[in-house]
Amino acid sequence: MEKSLIECCEHYFKLFSAKNIEELSKLFSDDIELRDWENSSSGKSNVILTNKKIFDRVESINVKPKNIYQDGNVVIAELDILINGKEKILVVDIISFNESAKICRINAFKG
């Protein structure tokens, strides 16, 4: 049985928390686009590089989904993110998937 898109996002958040670039890259489409409050990149190699830069700036990052919603090929997740065990930020991710269930767009909003 294939994973649901919500399960794919939960897996993505676990890999992001583990700072596992290699496994994260397997979830991305070649034409993925990433936009957050500090970064904007497109193309798999550029998004991987952006993730690596984020990971290099922190000791630890723990992404905890509070609520996850799905509408078609889009998943919206309300997240608590704990950075270095002490700085908590609230984030909403809007994650779009292509027909192959690969992540093709991530828009992250802080606040």
C-alpha positions as CSV (number, residue, x, y, z in Angstrom):
1,M,0.0,0.0,0.0
2,E,1.3,3.4,-0.9
3,K,1.8,6.1,1.7
4,S,-0.7,8.9,1.8
5,L,0.6,12.4,1.2
6,I,0.1,13.3,4.9
7,E,2.4,10.3,5.7
8,C,4.9,11.5,3.1
9,C,5.0,14.9,4.9
10,E,5.4,13.3,8.3
11,H,8.3,11.3,6.8
12,Y,9.7,14.5,5.4
13,F,9.5,16.3,8.8
14,K,11.3,13.3,10.4
15,L,14.1,13.4,7.8
16,F,14.4,17.2,8.1
17,S,14.7,16.9,11.9
18,A,17.4,14.3,11.4
19,K,19.1,16.7,8.9
20,N,19.2,13.7,6.5
21,I,20.0,15.4,3.2
22,E,20.5,12.1,1.3
23,E,17.0,10.7,2.1
24,L,15.4,14.1,1.8
25,S,16.6,14.4,-1.8
26,K,14.8,11.2,-2.6
27,L,11.5,12.9,-1.8
28,F,12.1,15.9,-4.1
29,S,11.1,16.3,-7.7
30,D,13.8,17.5,-10.0
31,D,12.0,20.8,-10.5
32,I,11.2,21.4,-6.8
33,E,10.8,25.0,-5.6
34,L,11.4,26.2,-2.0
35,R,10.4,29.5,-0.6
36,D,10.5,30.6,3.1
37,W,11.0,33.8,5.0
38,E,14.8,33.8,4.3
39,N,15.4,31.6,1.2
40,S,14.1,31.0,-2.3
41,S,15.5,28.2,-4.5
42,S,14.5,26.1,-7.4
43,G,15.8,22.9,-8.8
44,K,16.7,19.8,-6.7
45,S,20.4,20.6,-6.3
46,N,19.7,24.2,-5.2
47,V,17.0,23.1,-2.7
48,I,19.4,20.5,-1.3
49,L,22.1,23.1,-1.0
50,T,19.6,25.5,0.8
51,N,18.7,22.7,3.2
52,K,22.3,22.0,3.9
53,K,23.0,25.6,4.7
54,I,20.0,25.6,7.1
55,F,21.3,22.5,8.8
56,D,24.8,23.8,9.0
57,R,23.6,26.9,11.0
58,V,22.0,24.9,13.8
59,E,23.1,22.2,16.2
60,S,19.7,20.6,16.2
61,I,16.3,21.2,14.6
62,N,13.1,19.3,15.7
63,V,10.0,19.7,13.6
64,K,6.8,18.7,15.3
65,P,3.6,18.8,13.3
66,K,0.6,20.1,15.3
67,N,-2.0,19.9,12.6
68,I,-1.9,18.5,9.1
69,Y,-4.5,19.0,6.4
70,Q,-4.7,17.7,2.8
71,D,-6.6,19.1,-0.2
72,G,-5.8,17.2,-3.4
73,N,-2.1,17.2,-4.0
74,V,-1.4,19.9,-1.4
75,V,-0.7,19.3,2.3
76,I,-0.8,22.2,4.8
77,A,1.0,21.6,8.1
78,E,1.1,23.7,11.3
79,L,4.5,23.1,12.9
80,D,6.3,23.7,16.1
81,I,10.0,23.9,15.3
82,L,12.6,23.8,18.1
83,I,16.0,25.0,17.2
84,N,19.0,24.0,19.3
85,G,16.7,22.7,22.0
86,K,15.6,26.2,23.1
87,E,14.3,28.5,20.3
88,K,10.8,27.7,19.3
89,I,9.3,29.0,16.1
90,L,5.8,28.5,14.6
91,V,5.7,27.7,10.9
92,V,3.1,26.8,8.4
93,D,4.3,24.7,5.5
94,I,2.3,24.4,2.3
95,I,3.7,21.3,0.4
96,S,2.7,20.4,-3.1
97,F,3.2,17.0,-4.7
98,N,3.4,16.0,-8.3
99,E,1.7,13.0,-9.9
100,S,4.6,10.7,-8.7
101,A,4.1,11.8,-5.1
102,K,7.4,13.7,-5.1
103,I,7.5,17.1,-3.4
104,C,7.5,19.8,-6.1
105,R,6.9,22.9,-4.0
106,I,7.4,24.0,-0.4
107,N,6.2,27.3,0.8
108,A,7.0,28.0,4.5
109,F,5.6,30.9,6.5
110,K,6.9,31.9,9.9
111,G,4.5,33.1,12.6
